[in-house]
């Protein structure tokens, strides 16, 4: 294969590359990090080469800066529309998750502590508590069934919940 002769457009682009590449990189580093700046500069010259007729561009430096600016705008738009999926870089930043088995064991321990607290309640407080929490009866319905006042139901429930909280807290 014989090498293709260099066209005037490619010669002009090569000259602009030699004189403008470093300036473009410096300008872009003020706006983006080094790796992105290098990628954008490379893409600038690729786009300029694809456009052709670079030898007819009156102000090559301004033309290249305009391409760079448009590329940055395109990257910003793409980044805004792309979903962000955070991925940990290393294990030091992974959230600490308990194994599911230990959560099941802990739930069982809490349930056992609550059962002990319920069994330790007076019979009336236990019945009020179970009607409220298991049968989902309202305080008014419980008061009517036991022939007691609404406030008395609140006192029984307060006592029952306090016993449950203490039983769970002691477990820890």
JOVENPE-V651001 format. One record per residue. N is the residue number from 1. PSI is psi in whole degrees, 0 to 359 (* if undefined). BURIAL is + if it has 16 or more other ideal C-beta (glycine too) atoms within 10 Angstrom, else -. D_FIRST is the distance of its C-alpha to the first C-alpha in whole Angstrom. Layout:
N PSI BURIAL D_FIRST
N PSI BURIAL D_FIRST
This chain:
1 134 - 0
2 139 - 4
3 144 - 6
4 140 - 9
5 147 - 12
6 129 - 15
7 162 - 18
8 325 - 21
9 316 + 22
10 324 - 20
11 317 - 21
12 321 + 24
13 320 + 24
14 319 - 22
15 318 - 26
16 324 + 28
17 315 + 26
18 322 - 27
19 330 - 31
20 341 + 32
21 308 + 30
22 321 - 33
23 317 - 36
24 317 + 35
25 315 + 35
26 316 - 38
27 317 - 40
28 330 + 38
29 339 - 40
30 336 - 43
31 328 - 43
32 169 - 41
33 168 - 40
34 315 - 38
35 317 - 35
36 319 - 36
37 315 + 35
38 319 + 32
39 318 - 31
40 317 + 32
41 317 + 30
42 315 - 27
43 327 - 28
44 311 + 29
45 330 + 25
46 315 - 24
47 320 - 26
48 321 + 26
49 320 - 22
50 326 - 23
51 331 - 25
52 178 - 23
53 33 - 25
54 336 + 26
55 345 - 26
56 359 - 29
57 125 + 31
58 319 - 34
59 86 - 35
60 319 + 32
61 315 - 34
62 321 - 37
63 315 + 34
64 321 + 32
65 323 + 36
66 318 - 36
67 316 + 33
68 315 + 35
69 316 - 38
70 322 - 37
71 318 + 35
72 319 + 38
73 316 - 40
74 317 - 38
75 320 - 38
76 316 - 42
77 317 - 42
78 320 - 40
79 324 - 42
80 326 - 46
81 343 - 45
82 140 - 44
83 143 - 46
84 122 - 47
85 99 - 47
86 129 - 49
87 135 - 48
88 141 - 49
89 317 - 47
90 174 - 49
91 340 - 52
92 338 - 55
93 4 - 54
94 139 - 55
95 144 - 58
96 122 - 61
97 135 - 62
98 146 - 65
99 146 - 64
100 328 - 66
101 317 - 68
102 330 - 70
103 320 - 70
104 319 - 72
105 315 - 74
106 319 - 75
107 320 - 76
108 320 - 78
109 320 - 80
110 316 - 80
111 318 - 82
112 319 - 84
113 319 + 85
114 319 + 86
115 318 - 88
116 319 - 90
117 319 + 91
118 319 + 92
119 334 - 94
120 350 - 96
121 156 + 96
122 154 - 100
123 319 - 100
124 315 - 100
125 319 + 97
126 315 + 95
127 319 - 96
128 313 + 95
129 312 + 92
130 323 - 91
131 320 + 92
132 312 + 90
133 325 - 87
134 311 - 87
135 352 - 89
136 38 - 88
137 148 + 91
138 162 - 92
139 323 + 94
140 317 - 96
141 319 - 96
142 316 + 97
143 317 + 100
144 319 - 101
145 322 - 101
146 349 - 103
147 35 - 105
148 170 - 104
149 162 - 103
150 317 - 99
151 325 - 100
152 321 + 101
153 317 + 97
154 319 - 95
155 317 - 97
156 317 + 97
157 320 + 93
158 316 - 93
159 315 - 95
160 313 + 92
161 323 - 89
162 317 - 90
163 317 + 91
164 316 + 88
165 315 - 86
166 320 - 88
167 320 + 87
168 321 - 83
169 321 - 84
170 324 - 86
171 328 - 83
172 * - 80
